[in-house]
């Protein structure tokens, strides 16, 4: 995998943080870039044009409200396909929860069959996993079972390494907050040269079904020197959330995925979201996921997701993503104090909160969400501060070919064109 940060990096660091309201972020947070796979180019197959239609969200009934941005959103998806993605899709919900939805798609889910992406399709969400992990950590903080200032080493399961060899990293010097906002300085395990070749490079075909334990991946990271002293600057690292998954296990006595299921998936009715562990198969229905190795397009649909773990193994649907972010941003999972913490980007100079980040759009609207990629899949979700208007979009390849065109999907959705001589339609009233 290749880690790609959310936006450009500050001088003296791997990426400039940039102030979130000063300019639009054109680089999207790339969580796990497990981009690899081998297949045929299929260049002769021309994906169909974008289409958009309204429909109830999964498991709901009702008509979506009129939205003048709908056609623009479909055009933005078509640009992603023109950039080289086999297929793209988006789902918009307005009015909070899963009141109603508008689904749009472009291109194809499968280059061989020509099947389109469907609204119920499952896919790998990569680093969007991090937002759910962060939510559970902040719930544990609210329960008094740990604090954001605690040492990470104080909350590790028995037998998990806390220090690397020689000049390697030391979790005794890293706090929970620094893991959450990527200021720990821990080396990103997916950037290890040997592991990177296996996860997303020339070795992908031979190693796509290799299983990895969190302890093994953590050891790889800790044996590298830190990229910066803890707390000094923002440096996105998948290792941080690998450690947070272990912290949840140590504090609760249960695997992190079990706690997410109990605390988030079941209460919110997210029945299409799962944490597969070492299972390489996507649930039905699903399309294919494609990556490139060199000049080859590779089918990366099937792989062992333990390479990602708490940093990015989640499988979900567009509907479940919208329901989760609507509930999170609407304050249904976290108390006000923890909601303020998850949005706080002060420790990163406006680059990243605690598992969530803000994006300022050209029209002045600021949206909150996360993105993620893993071999064959890129996804992003963003919503208004109150969670009443949320959009998730995805493509069945990774990385995102042109980050600016990804941001254009959000702009089309949250910055609708004004009808001649009038105002954009308002969001529908909240349901009682």
KEKETI-459003 format. One record per residue (C-alpha): residue number from 1; z, x, y; residue in one letter. Coordinates in steps of 0.2 Angstrom, whole numbers, plus 5000, padded with zeros to 4 digits. Layout:
REM residues N
@num NUM | Z Z | X X | Y Y | residu A .
...
//
This chain:
REM residues 432
@num 1 | Z 5000 | X 5000 | Y 5000 | residu X .
@num 2 | Z 4998 | X 5005 | Y 5018 | residu X .
@num 3 | Z 5010 | X 5000 | Y 5031 | residu X .
@num 4 | Z 5002 | X 4993 | Y 5047 | residu X .
@num 5 | Z 5013 | X 4990 | Y 5062 | residu X .
@num 6 | Z 5012 | X 4974 | Y 5072 | residu X .
@num 7 | Z 5005 | X 4982 | Y 5088 | residu X .
@num 8 | Z 5002 | X 4999 | Y 5096 | residu X .
@num 9 | Z 5015 | X 5012 | Y 5096 | residu X .
@num 10 | Z 5025 | X 5020 | Y 5110 | residu X .
@num 11 | Z 5023 | X 5038 | Y 5115 | residu X .
@num 12 | Z 5032 | X 5049 | Y 5104 | residu X .
@num 13 | Z 5033 | X 5036 | Y 5090 | residu X .
@num 14 | Z 5022 | X 5029 | Y 5077 | residu X .
@num 15 | Z 5018 | X 5014 | Y 5087 | residu X .
@num 16 | Z 5020 | X 5008 | Y 5105 | residu X .
@num 17 | Z 5032 | X 4994 | Y 5107 | residu X .
@num 18 | Z 5024 | X 4986 | Y 5122 | residu X .
@num 19 | Z 5033 | X 4971 | Y 5131 | residu X .
@num 20 | Z 5030 | X 4955 | Y 5122 | residu X .
@num 21 | Z 5026 | X 4945 | Y 5138 | residu X .
@num 22 | Z 5016 | X 4959 | Y 5147 | residu X .
@num 23 | Z 5001 | X 4957 | Y 5136 | residu X .
@num 24 | Z 4994 | X 4949 | Y 5120 | residu X .
@num 25 | Z 4998 | X 4958 | Y 5104 | residu X .
@num 26 | Z 4982 | X 4961 | Y 5096 | residu X .
@num 27 | Z 4989 | X 4971 | Y 5081 | residu X .
@num 28 | Z 4998 | X 4960 | Y 5068 | residu X .
@num 29 | Z 5013 | X 4966 | Y 5058 | residu X .
@num 30 | Z 5006 | X 4971 | Y 5042 | residu X .
@num 31 | Z 5018 | X 4970 | Y 5029 | residu X .
@num 32 | Z 5013 | X 4977 | Y 5013 | residu X .
@num 33 | Z 4995 | X 4983 | Y 5013 | residu X .
@num 34 | Z 4993 | X 4984 | Y 4994 | residu X .
@num 35 | Z 4974 | X 4984 | Y 4998 | residu X .
@num 36 | Z 4965 | X 4990 | Y 4983 | residu X .
@num 37 | Z 4955 | X 4983 | Y 4968 | residu X .
@num 38 | Z 4939 | X 4985 | Y 4961 | residu X .
@num 39 | Z 4925 | X 4972 | Y 4960 | residu X .
@num 40 | Z 4907 | X 4970 | Y 4964 | residu X .
@num 41 | Z 4902 | X 4968 | Y 4982 | residu X .
@num 42 | Z 4894 | X 4951 | Y 4980 | residu X .
@num 43 | Z 4885 | X 4954 | Y 4996 | residu X .
@num 44 | Z 4871 | X 4941 | Y 4992 | residu X .
@num 45 | Z 4883 | X 4927 | Y 4992 | residu X .
@num 46 | Z 4884 | X 4920 | Y 5010 | residu X .
@num 47 | Z 4900 | X 4910 | Y 5013 | residu X .
@num 48 | Z 4898 | X 4892 | Y 5020 | residu X .
@num 49 | Z 4902 | X 4889 | Y 5038 | residu X .
@num 50 | Z 4919 | X 4883 | Y 5044 | residu X .
@num 51 | Z 4924 | X 4865 | Y 5042 | residu X .
@num 52 | Z 4940 | X 4857 | Y 5049 | residu X .
@num 53 | Z 4948 | X 4840 | Y 5044 | residu X .
@num 54 | Z 4964 | X 4831 | Y 5046 | residu X .
@num 55 | Z 4975 | X 4826 | Y 5032 | residu X .
@num 56 | Z 4993 | X 4823 | Y 5028 | residu X .
@num 57 | Z 5003 | X 4839 | Y 5024 | residu X .
@num 58 | Z 5007 | X 4842 | Y 5006 | residu X .
@num 59 | Z 5019 | X 4828 | Y 5000 | residu X .
@num 60 | Z 5017 | X 4818 | Y 5016 | residu X .
@num 61 | Z 5007 | X 4803 | Y 5022 | residu X .
@num 62 | Z 5001 | X 4799 | Y 5040 | residu X .
@num 63 | Z 4987 | X 4804 | Y 5052 | residu X .
@num 64 | Z 4987 | X 4820 | Y 5062 | residu X .
@num 65 | Z 4987 | X 4818 | Y 5081 | residu X .
@num 66 | Z 4972 | X 4822 | Y 5090 | residu X .
@num 67 | Z 4971 | X 4840 | Y 5095 | residu X .
@num 68 | Z 4957 | X 4847 | Y 5106 | residu X .
@num 69 | Z 4960 | X 4864 | Y 5099 | residu X .
@num 70 | Z 4954 | X 4859 | Y 5082 | residu X .
@num 71 | Z 4936 | X 4864 | Y 5084 | residu X .
@num 72 | Z 4941 | X 4880 | Y 5092 | residu X .
@num 73 | Z 4953 | X 4884 | Y 5078 | residu X .
@num 74 | Z 4939 | X 4881 | Y 5065 | residu X .
@num 75 | Z 4927 | X 4893 | Y 5075 | residu X .
@num 76 | Z 4941 | X 4906 | Y 5075 | residu X .
@num 77 | Z 4942 | X 4905 | Y 5056 | residu X .
@num 78 | Z 4923 | X 4907 | Y 5055 | residu X .
@num 79 | Z 4924 | X 4923 | Y 5065 | residu X .
@num 80 | Z 4937 | X 4930 | Y 5052 | residu X .
@num 81 | Z 4924 | X 4927 | Y 5039 | residu X .
@num 82 | Z 4910 | X 4935 | Y 5049 | residu X .
@num 83 | Z 4921 | X 4950 | Y 5051 | residu X .
@num 84 | Z 4921 | X 4952 | Y 5032 | residu X .
@num 85 | Z 4934 | X 4940 | Y 5024 | residu X .
@num 86 | Z 4927 | X 4930 | Y 5010 | residu X .
@num 87 | Z 4937 | X 4915 | Y 5015 | residu X .
@num 88 | Z 4949 | X 4909 | Y 5028 | residu X .
@num 89 | Z 4960 | X 4894 | Y 5030 | residu X .
@num 90 | Z 4973 | X 4887 | Y 5042 | residu X .
@num 91 | Z 4986 | X 4873 | Y 5042 | residu X .
@num 92 | Z 4993 | X 4866 | Y 5058 | residu X .
@num 93 | Z 5008 | X 4854 | Y 5059 | residu X .
@num 94 | Z 5014 | X 4846 | Y 5075 | residu X .
@num 95 | Z 5029 | X 4835 | Y 5079 | residu X .
@num 96 | Z 5041 | X 4845 | Y 5069 | residu X .
@num 97 | Z 5043 | X 4846 | Y 5050 | residu X .
@num 98 | Z 5028 | X 4840 | Y 5040 | residu X .
@num 99 | Z 5025 | X 4825 | Y 5051 | residu X .
@num 100 | Z 5006 | X 4827 | Y 5050 | residu X .
@num 101 | Z 4994 | X 4842 | Y 5047 | residu X .
@num 102 | Z 4976 | X 4848 | Y 5051 | residu X .
@num 103 | Z 4968 | X 4859 | Y 5038 | residu X .
@num 104 | Z 4953 | X 4870 | Y 5042 | residu X .
@num 105 | Z 4943 | X 4882 | Y 5031 | residu X .
@num 106 | Z 4929 | X 4894 | Y 5032 | residu X .
@num 107 | Z 4920 | X 4904 | Y 5018 | residu X .
@num 108 | Z 4925 | X 4903 | Y 5000 | residu X .
@num 109 | Z 4940 | X 4906 | Y 4989 | residu X .
@num 110 | Z 4930 | X 4913 | Y 4975 | residu X .
@num 111 | Z 4914 | X 4923 | Y 4978 | residu X .
@num 112 | Z 4907 | X 4919 | Y 4961 | residu X .
@num 113 | Z 4910 | X 4900 | Y 4960 | residu X .
@num 114 | Z 4908 | X 4897 | Y 4978 | residu X .
@num 115 | Z 4924 | X 4886 | Y 4978 | residu X .
@num 116 | Z 4932 | X 4883 | Y 4995 | residu X .
@num 117 | Z 4950 | X 4887 | Y 4999 | residu X .
@num 118 | Z 4961 | X 4871 | Y 4996 | residu X .
@num 119 | Z 4976 | X 4866 | Y 5006 | residu X .
@num 120 | Z 4987 | X 4867 | Y 4990 | residu X .
@num 121 | Z 4981 | X 4884 | Y 4985 | residu X .
@num 122 | Z 4994 | X 4897 | Y 4981 | residu X .
@num 123 | Z 4993 | X 4915 | Y 4988 | residu X .
@num 124 | Z 5003 | X 4931 | Y 4991 | residu X .
@num 125 | Z 5012 | X 4931 | Y 5008 | residu X .
@num 126 | Z 5017 | X 4949 | Y 5009 | residu X .
@num 127 | Z 5029 | X 4953 | Y 5022 | residu X .
@num 128 | Z 5032 | X 4935 | Y 5027 | residu X .
@num 129 | Z 5045 | X 4937 | Y 5013 | residu X .
@num 130 | Z 5055 | X 4947 | Y 5026 | residu X .
@num 131 | Z 5059 | X 4932 | Y 5037 | residu X .
@num 132 | Z 5067 | X 4923 | Y 5022 | residu X .
@num 133 | Z 5077 | X 4938 | Y 5017 | residu X .
@num 134 | Z 5083 | X 4940 | Y 5035 | residu X .
@num 135 | Z 5088 | X 4922 | Y 5036 | residu X .
@num 136 | Z 5099 | X 4924 | Y 5021 | residu X .
@num 137 | Z 5107 | X 4940 | Y 5028 | residu X .
@num 138 | Z 5111 | X 4931 | Y 5044 | residu X .
@num 139 | Z 5119 | X 4917 | Y 5034 | residu X .
@num 140 | Z 5130 | X 4929 | Y 5026 | residu X .
@num 141 | Z 5135 | X 4936 | Y 5043 | residu X .
@num 142 | Z 5139 | X 4919 | Y 5049 | residu X .
@num 143 | Z 5150 | X 4916 | Y 5033 | residu X .
@num 144 | Z 5160 | X 4932 | Y 5037 | residu X .
@num 145 | Z 5154 | X 4941 | Y 5021 | residu X .
@num 146 | Z 5146 | X 4956 | Y 5031 | residu X .
@num 147 | Z 5143 | X 4961 | Y 5049 | residu X .
@num 148 | Z 5127 | X 4968 | Y 5057 | residu X .
@num 149 | Z 5137 | X 4984 | Y 5061 | residu X .
@num 150 | Z 5141 | X 4987 | Y 5043 | residu X .
@num 151 | Z 5134 | X 5003 | Y 5034 | residu X .
@num 152 | Z 5120 | X 4998 | Y 5022 | residu X .
@num 153 | Z 5129 | X 5010 | Y 5010 | residu X .
@num 154 | Z 5144 | X 4999 | Y 5010 | residu X .
@num 155 | Z 5135 | X 4985 | Y 5002 | residu X .
@num 156 | Z 5124 | X 4992 | Y 4988 | residu X .
@num 157 | Z 5125 | X 4987 | Y 4969 | residu X .
@num 158 | Z 5133 | X 5000 | Y 4958 | residu X .
@num 159 | Z 5121 | X 5014 | Y 4953 | residu X .
@num 160 | Z 5109 | X 5012 | Y 4968 | residu X .
@num 161 | Z 5106 | X 5028 | Y 4977 | residu X .
@num 162 | Z 5113 | X 5029 | Y 4995 | residu X .
@num 163 | Z 5107 | X 5047 | Y 4999 | residu X .
@num 164 | Z 5091 | X 5057 | Y 4996 | residu X .
@num 165 | Z 5089 | X 5075 | Y 4990 | residu X .
@num 166 | Z 5091 | X 5089 | Y 5002 | residu X .
@num 167 | Z 5085 | X 5084 | Y 5020 | residu X .
@num 168 | Z 5082 | X 5066 | Y 5014 | residu X .
@num 169 | Z 5088 | X 5050 | Y 5021 | residu X .
@num 170 | Z 5106 | X 5044 | Y 5021 | residu X .
@num 171 | Z 5111 | X 5025 | Y 5020 | residu X .
@num 172 | Z 5128 | X 5029 | Y 5026 | residu X .
@num 173 | Z 5122 | X 5032 | Y 5043 | residu X .
@num 174 | Z 5111 | X 5016 | Y 5043 | residu X .
@num 175 | Z 5118 | X 4998 | Y 5049 | residu X .
@num 176 | Z 5112 | X 4981 | Y 5043 | residu X .
@num 177 | Z 5105 | X 4977 | Y 5060 | residu X .
@num 178 | Z 5095 | X 4993 | Y 5060 | residu X .
@num 179 | Z 5087 | X 4988 | Y 5043 | residu X .
@num 180 | Z 5083 | X 4970 | Y 5050 | residu X .
@num 181 | Z 5074 | X 4977 | Y 5066 | residu X .
@num 182 | Z 5066 | X 4992 | Y 5058 | residu X .
@num 183 | Z 5076 | X 5005 | Y 5068 | residu X .
@num 184 | Z 5084 | X 5013 | Y 5053 | residu X .
@num 185 | Z 5072 | X 5028 | Y 5053 | residu X .
@num 186 | Z 5070 | X 5026 | Y 5034 | residu X .
@num 187 | Z 5054 | X 5032 | Y 5027 | residu X .
@num 188 | Z 5042 | X 5018 | Y 5022 | residu X .
@num 189 | Z 5041 | X 5020 | Y 5003 | residu X .
@num 190 | Z 5023 | X 5012 | Y 5003 | residu X .
@num 191 | Z 5017 | X 5028 | Y 5013 | residu X .
@num 192 | Z 5022 | X 5040 | Y 5000 | residu X .
@num 193 | Z 5006 | X 5049 | Y 4995 | residu X .
@num 194 | Z 5007 | X 5047 | Y 4977 | residu X .
@num 195 | Z 5013 | X 5030 | Y 4977 | residu X .
@num 196 | Z 5001 | X 5024 | Y 4990 | residu X .
@num 197 | Z 4986 | X 5030 | Y 4979 | residu X .
@num 198 | Z 4993 | X 5020 | Y 4965 | residu X .
@num 199 | Z 4997 | X 5004 | Y 4975 | residu X .
@num 200 | Z 4981 | X 5003 | Y 4986 | residu X .
@num 201 | Z 4970 | X 5018 | Y 4983 | residu X .
@num 202 | Z 4960 | X 5026 | Y 4970 | residu X .
@num 203 | Z 4973 | X 5023 | Y 4957 | residu X .
@num 204 | Z 4975 | X 5005 | Y 4959 | residu X .
@num 205 | Z 4965 | X 5000 | Y 4944 | residu X .
@num 206 | Z 4975 | X 5011 | Y 4932 | residu X .
@num 207 | Z 4992 | X 5006 | Y 4940 | residu X .
@num 208 | Z 4990 | X 4988 | Y 4946 | residu X .
@num 209 | Z 5002 | X 4982 | Y 4932 | residu X .
@num 210 | Z 5015 | X 4995 | Y 4934 | residu X .
@num 211 | Z 5032 | X 4988 | Y 4936 | residu X .
@num 212 | Z 5044 | X 4996 | Y 4948 | residu X .
@num 213 | Z 5063 | X 4993 | Y 4951 | residu X .
@num 214 | Z 5070 | X 4992 | Y 4969 | residu X .
@num 215 | Z 5081 | X 5008 | Y 4965 | residu X .
@num 216 | Z 5066 | X 5018 | Y 4960 | residu X .
@num 217 | Z 5056 | X 5013 | Y 4975 | residu X .
@num 218 | Z 5072 | X 5016 | Y 4986 | residu X .
@num 219 | Z 5074 | X 5034 | Y 4978 | residu X .
@num 220 | Z 5056 | X 5038 | Y 4983 | residu X .
@num 221 | Z 5060 | X 5033 | Y 5001 | residu X .
@num 222 | Z 5076 | X 5042 | Y 5002 | residu X .
@num 223 | Z 5069 | X 5058 | Y 4996 | residu X .
@num 224 | Z 5059 | X 5059 | Y 5012 | residu X .
@num 225 | Z 5067 | X 5065 | Y 5028 | residu X .
@num 226 | Z 5070 | X 5050 | Y 5040 | residu X .
@num 227 | Z 5056 | X 5047 | Y 5053 | residu X .
@num 228 | Z 5069 | X 5046 | Y 5067 | residu X .
@num 229 | Z 5088 | X 5046 | Y 5069 | residu X .
@num 230 | Z 5095 | X 5029 | Y 5065 | residu X .
@num 231 | Z 5095 | X 5017 | Y 5080 | residu X .
@num 232 | Z 5083 | X 5028 | Y 5091 | residu X .
@num 233 | Z 5067 | X 5019 | Y 5089 | residu X .
@num 234 | Z 5057 | X 5005 | Y 5081 | residu X .
@num 235 | Z 5047 | X 5011 | Y 5065 | residu X .
@num 236 | Z 5041 | X 4998 | Y 5053 | residu X .
@num 237 | Z 5046 | X 5002 | Y 5035 | residu X .
@num 238 | Z 5046 | X 4991 | Y 5020 | residu X .
@num 239 | Z 5060 | X 5001 | Y 5013 | residu X .
@num 240 | Z 5072 | X 4992 | Y 5026 | residu X .
@num 241 | Z 5069 | X 4975 | Y 5017 | residu X .
@num 242 | Z 5070 | X 4983 | Y 5000 | residu X .
@num 243 | Z 5088 | X 4988 | Y 5004 | residu X .
@num 244 | Z 5092 | X 4971 | Y 5012 | residu X .
@num 245 | Z 5087 | X 4963 | Y 4995 | residu X .
@num 246 | Z 5100 | X 4974 | Y 4987 | residu X .
@num 247 | Z 5113 | X 4970 | Y 5000 | residu X .
@num 248 | Z 5111 | X 4952 | Y 4996 | residu X .
@num 249 | Z 5113 | X 4955 | Y 4978 | residu X .
@num 250 | Z 5129 | X 4966 | Y 4981 | residu X .
@num 251 | Z 5137 | X 4953 | Y 4992 | residu X .
@num 252 | Z 5133 | X 4937 | Y 4983 | residu X .
@num 253 | Z 5133 | X 4944 | Y 4965 | residu X .
@num 254 | Z 5115 | X 4936 | Y 4963 | residu X .
@num 255 | Z 5098 | X 4943 | Y 4965 | residu X .
@num 256 | Z 5091 | X 4940 | Y 4982 | residu X .
@num 257 | Z 5077 | X 4928 | Y 4976 | residu X .
@num 258 | Z 5091 | X 4917 | Y 4968 | residu X .
@num 259 | Z 5100 | X 4916 | Y 4984 | residu X .
@num 260 | Z 5084 | X 4912 | Y 4994 | residu X .
@num 261 | Z 5080 | X 4898 | Y 4981 | residu X .
@num 262 | Z 5098 | X 4891 | Y 4983 | residu X .
@num 263 | Z 5100 | X 4892 | Y 5002 | residu X .
@num 264 | Z 5082 | X 4889 | Y 5008 | residu X .
@num 265 | Z 5069 | X 4883 | Y 4995 | residu X .
@num 266 | Z 5079 | X 4869 | Y 4988 | residu X .
@num 267 | Z 5086 | X 4862 | Y 5004 | residu X .
@num 268 | Z 5070 | X 4863 | Y 5013 | residu X .
@num 269 | Z 5060 | X 4856 | Y 4998 | residu X .
@num 270 | Z 5049 | X 4871 | Y 4997 | residu X .
@num 271 | Z 5043 | X 4868 | Y 4979 | residu X .
@num 272 | Z 5027 | X 4879 | Y 4980 | residu X .
@num 273 | Z 5036 | X 4895 | Y 4985 | residu X .
@num 274 | Z 5041 | X 4908 | Y 4972 | residu X .
@num 275 | Z 5047 | X 4925 | Y 4969 | residu X .
@num 276 | Z 5037 | X 4932 | Y 4954 | residu X .
@num 277 | Z 5047 | X 4948 | Y 4950 | residu X .
@num 278 | Z 5035 | X 4956 | Y 4938 | residu X .
@num 279 | Z 5024 | X 4941 | Y 4933 | residu X .
@num 280 | Z 5006 | X 4946 | Y 4939 | residu X .
@num 281 | Z 4999 | X 4928 | Y 4938 | residu X .
@num 282 | Z 4997 | X 4917 | Y 4953 | residu X .
@num 283 | Z 5002 | X 4898 | Y 4950 | residu X .
@num 284 | Z 4988 | X 4885 | Y 4950 | residu X .
@num 285 | Z 4979 | X 4881 | Y 4960 | residu X .
@num 286 | Z 4973 | X 4897 | Y 4967 | residu X .
@num 287 | Z 4958 | X 4906 | Y 4973 | residu X .
@num 288 | Z 4954 | X 4925 | Y 4971 | residu X .
@num 289 | Z 4960 | X 4939 | Y 4982 | residu X .
@num 290 | Z 4949 | X 4954 | Y 4987 | residu X .
@num 291 | Z 4952 | X 4971 | Y 4994 | residu X .
@num 292 | Z 4941 | X 4986 | Y 4996 | residu X .
@num 293 | Z 4943 | X 5004 | Y 4989 | residu X .
@num 294 | Z 4931 | X 5015 | Y 4998 | residu X .
@num 295 | Z 4915 | X 5005 | Y 4999 | residu X .
@num 296 | Z 4919 | X 4994 | Y 4984 | residu X .
@num 297 | Z 4925 | X 4976 | Y 4984 | residu X .
@num 298 | Z 4939 | X 4974 | Y 4971 | residu X .
@num 299 | Z 4946 | X 4958 | Y 4964 | residu X .
@num 300 | Z 4965 | X 4961 | Y 4967 | residu X .
@num 301 | Z 4971 | X 4943 | Y 4962 | residu X .
@num 302 | Z 4982 | X 4949 | Y 4948 | residu X .
@num 303 | Z 4995 | X 4963 | Y 4950 | residu X .
@num 304 | Z 5013 | X 4967 | Y 4946 | residu X .
@num 305 | Z 5022 | X 4961 | Y 4962 | residu X .
@num 306 | Z 5038 | X 4972 | Y 4959 | residu X .
@num 307 | Z 5029 | X 4985 | Y 4970 | residu X .
@num 308 | Z 5034 | X 4974 | Y 4985 | residu X .
@num 309 | Z 5050 | X 4966 | Y 4980 | residu X .
@num 310 | Z 5061 | X 4959 | Y 4994 | residu X .
@num 311 | Z 5049 | X 4967 | Y 5006 | residu X .
@num 312 | Z 5034 | X 4956 | Y 5001 | residu X .
@num 313 | Z 5033 | X 4948 | Y 4984 | residu X .
@num 314 | Z 5033 | X 4930 | Y 4989 | residu X .
@num 315 | Z 5020 | X 4918 | Y 4983 | residu X .
@num 316 | Z 5018 | X 4902 | Y 4993 | residu X .
@num 317 | Z 5006 | X 4889 | Y 5001 | residu X .
@num 318 | Z 5002 | X 4885 | Y 5019 | residu X .
@num 319 | Z 5012 | X 4869 | Y 5019 | residu X .
@num 320 | Z 5027 | X 4878 | Y 5013 | residu X .
@num 321 | Z 5026 | X 4891 | Y 5026 | residu X .
@num 322 | Z 5024 | X 4878 | Y 5040 | residu X .
@num 323 | Z 5039 | X 4868 | Y 5033 | residu X .
@num 324 | Z 5050 | X 4884 | Y 5032 | residu X .
@num 325 | Z 5046 | X 4890 | Y 5050 | residu X .
@num 326 | Z 5048 | X 4873 | Y 5057 | residu X .
@num 327 | Z 5065 | X 4872 | Y 5050 | residu X .
@num 328 | Z 5070 | X 4889 | Y 5054 | residu X .
@num 329 | Z 5064 | X 4889 | Y 5072 | residu X .
@num 330 | Z 5072 | X 4871 | Y 5074 | residu X .
@num 331 | Z 5089 | X 4878 | Y 5070 | residu X .
@num 332 | Z 5091 | X 4870 | Y 5052 | residu X .
@num 333 | Z 5095 | X 4887 | Y 5043 | residu X .
@num 334 | Z 5105 | X 4897 | Y 5056 | residu X .
@num 335 | Z 5119 | X 4893 | Y 5068 | residu X .
@num 336 | Z 5115 | X 4896 | Y 5087 | residu X .
@num 337 | Z 5123 | X 4913 | Y 5087 | residu X .
@num 338 | Z 5113 | X 4919 | Y 5072 | residu X .
@num 339 | Z 5097 | X 4910 | Y 5080 | residu X .
@num 340 | Z 5100 | X 4921 | Y 5095 | residu X .
@num 341 | Z 5101 | X 4936 | Y 5084 | residu X .
@num 342 | Z 5085 | X 4933 | Y 5074 | residu X .
@num 343 | Z 5075 | X 4932 | Y 5090 | residu X .
@num 344 | Z 5083 | X 4947 | Y 5099 | residu X .
@num 345 | Z 5070 | X 4961 | Y 5102 | residu X .
@num 346 | Z 5081 | X 4971 | Y 5114 | residu X .
@num 347 | Z 5084 | X 4985 | Y 5101 | residu X .
@num 348 | Z 5065 | X 4987 | Y 5099 | residu X .
@num 349 | Z 5059 | X 4986 | Y 5117 | residu X .
@num 350 | Z 5051 | X 4969 | Y 5113 | residu X .
@num 351 | Z 5043 | X 4974 | Y 5097 | residu X .
@num 352 | Z 5053 | X 4965 | Y 5084 | residu X .
@num 353 | Z 5068 | X 4954 | Y 5081 | residu X .
@num 354 | Z 5078 | X 4953 | Y 5065 | residu X .
@num 355 | Z 5064 | X 4947 | Y 5054 | residu X .
@num 356 | Z 5055 | X 4938 | Y 5067 | residu X .
@num 357 | Z 5044 | X 4943 | Y 5082 | residu X .
@num 358 | Z 5036 | X 4935 | Y 5097 | residu X .
@num 359 | Z 5018 | X 4935 | Y 5103 | residu X .
@num 360 | Z 5013 | X 4931 | Y 5121 | residu X .
@num 361 | Z 4997 | X 4922 | Y 5122 | residu X .
@num 362 | Z 4984 | X 4922 | Y 5136 | residu X .
@num 363 | Z 4989 | X 4905 | Y 5142 | residu X .
@num 364 | Z 5007 | X 4910 | Y 5144 | residu X .
@num 365 | Z 5014 | X 4902 | Y 5128 | residu X .
@num 366 | Z 5025 | X 4913 | Y 5118 | residu X .
@num 367 | Z 5025 | X 4909 | Y 5099 | residu X .
@num 368 | Z 5037 | X 4916 | Y 5085 | residu X .
@num 369 | Z 5033 | X 4920 | Y 5068 | residu X .
@num 370 | Z 5028 | X 4934 | Y 5056 | residu X .
@num 371 | Z 5013 | X 4940 | Y 5046 | residu X .
@num 372 | Z 5011 | X 4950 | Y 5030 | residu X .
@num 373 | Z 4998 | X 4957 | Y 5018 | residu X .
@num 374 | Z 4997 | X 4963 | Y 5001 | residu X .
@num 375 | Z 4982 | X 4968 | Y 4990 | residu X .
@num 376 | Z 4969 | X 4954 | Y 4992 | residu X .
@num 377 | Z 4979 | X 4943 | Y 5005 | residu X .
@num 378 | Z 4983 | X 4942 | Y 5023 | residu X .
@num 379 | Z 4994 | X 4928 | Y 5031 | residu X .
@num 380 | Z 5002 | X 4924 | Y 5047 | residu X .
@num 381 | Z 5013 | X 4910 | Y 5053 | residu X .
@num 382 | Z 5018 | X 4906 | Y 5071 | residu X .
@num 383 | Z 5026 | X 4892 | Y 5080 | residu X .
@num 384 | Z 5033 | X 4886 | Y 5096 | residu X .
@num 385 | Z 5052 | X 4891 | Y 5100 | residu X .
@num 386 | Z 5058 | X 4873 | Y 5094 | residu X .
@num 387 | Z 5047 | X 4873 | Y 5078 | residu X .
@num 388 | Z 5038 | X 4857 | Y 5083 | residu X .
@num 389 | Z 5021 | X 4865 | Y 5083 | residu X .
@num 390 | Z 5017 | X 4878 | Y 5069 | residu X .
@num 391 | Z 5001 | X 4885 | Y 5062 | residu X .
@num 392 | Z 4999 | X 4896 | Y 5047 | residu X .
@num 393 | Z 4982 | X 4905 | Y 5043 | residu X .
@num 394 | Z 4976 | X 4916 | Y 5029 | residu X .
@num 395 | Z 4962 | X 4926 | Y 5023 | residu X .
@num 396 | Z 4959 | X 4931 | Y 5005 | residu X .
@num 397 | Z 4957 | X 4950 | Y 5009 | residu X .
@num 398 | Z 4968 | X 4963 | Y 5017 | residu X .
@num 399 | Z 4969 | X 4971 | Y 5029 | residu X .
@num 400 | Z 4964 | X 4959 | Y 5043 | residu X .
@num 401 | Z 4947 | X 4966 | Y 5048 | residu X .
@num 402 | Z 4949 | X 4963 | Y 5067 | residu X .
@num 403 | Z 4967 | X 4959 | Y 5073 | residu X .
@num 404 | Z 4960 | X 4952 | Y 5089 | residu X .
@num 405 | Z 4951 | X 4939 | Y 5080 | residu X .
@num 406 | Z 4967 | X 4935 | Y 5071 | residu X .
@num 407 | Z 4976 | X 4932 | Y 5087 | residu X .
@num 408 | Z 4962 | X 4921 | Y 5093 | residu X .
@num 409 | Z 4967 | X 4909 | Y 5079 | residu X .
@num 410 | Z 4984 | X 4907 | Y 5088 | residu X .
@num 411 | Z 4976 | X 4906 | Y 5105 | residu X .
@num 412 | Z 4964 | X 4892 | Y 5099 | residu X .
@num 413 | Z 4979 | X 4882 | Y 5092 | residu X .
@num 414 | Z 4992 | X 4885 | Y 5106 | residu X .
@num 415 | Z 4981 | X 4886 | Y 5121 | residu X .
@num 416 | Z 4969 | X 4871 | Y 5119 | residu X .
@num 417 | Z 4955 | X 4868 | Y 5131 | residu X .
@num 418 | Z 4958 | X 4855 | Y 5144 | residu X .
@num 419 | Z 4946 | X 4840 | Y 5143 | residu X .
@num 420 | Z 4935 | X 4838 | Y 5159 | residu X .
@num 421 | Z 4946 | X 4832 | Y 5173 | residu X .
@num 422 | Z 4961 | X 4829 | Y 5162 | residu X .
@num 423 | Z 4976 | X 4837 | Y 5153 | residu X .
@num 424 | Z 4978 | X 4843 | Y 5135 | residu X .
@num 425 | Z 4985 | X 4830 | Y 5124 | residu X .
@num 426 | Z 5004 | X 4832 | Y 5122 | residu X .
@num 427 | Z 5013 | X 4835 | Y 5106 | residu X .
@num 428 | Z 5018 | X 4819 | Y 5098 | residu X .
@num 429 | Z 5035 | X 4812 | Y 5100 | residu X .
@num 430 | Z 5048 | X 4818 | Y 5087 | residu X .
@num 431 | Z 5052 | X 4806 | Y 5074 | residu X .
@num 432 | Z 5069 | X 4798 | Y 5074 | residu X .
//
